[in-house]
């Protein structure tokens, strides 16, 4: 049993290292994956910040304090989408066939990919925090709560990467996997409390926005970073995260064994 656990870990680490080395050889991947959220943060803060300034009234008087946690959730979701795109690319390039010919764990190929993308998310989140700090964002609830906010976002992004992995394995095409991810990521992000208060939305949309994971993620982040009431959003987010992992890890492994 312990030997099996050891080999599973060793295989997973080998795949993780393989994907991380790719990022070190192509640093432009990190650069361009950071440009989009920086543009979003800049536009929303300086273009819409005046009109939406009331949203920051309860968040130490700054819209950037309200905005940045929502942008960070968007960042980890977009980072998770890269898992599906990367797996589809590996399938088409033939590297997955080489992995299957080796005496290695099938789950390690998927776990290594999702872990590597989660580690990449750390660097993107760090960049977003630096830019947010320059725009006036501050942590008001202590060092440990700030780390907790980053931790739950990374965990949520890790869980979401398994959804993307399943899409990539099922669709087997990079462009289709990317489009399929955006189809449900964008509605979830914009129909949430990420950018505007839910109370400002249409009545029929408020019930959905108040009960979906993106709203729980942004509310949990604001509670941890700023000390504003989150109404148990952190626990609700953790339940969503656990549910996603329980459902999509087995589905992704099954799809990998069946379709590749």
NORSUL-V956915 format. One record per helix or strand. SS is the DSSP state (~ for helix, > for strand). FROM is the first residue (numbers start at 1). LEN is the number of residues. If there is no record, write none. Layout:
# NORSUL-V956915
ss=SS from=FROM len=LEN
ss=SS from=FROM len=LEN
This chain:
# NORSUL-V956915
ss=~ from=2 len=24
ss=~ from=27 len=20
ss=~ from=53 len=4
ss=~ from=63 len=31
ss=~ from=95 len=7
ss=~ from=106 len=29
ss=~ from=143 len=29
ss=~ from=174 len=17
ss=~ from=198 len=3
ss=~ from=203 len=8
ss=~ from=213 len=14
ss=~ from=233 len=27
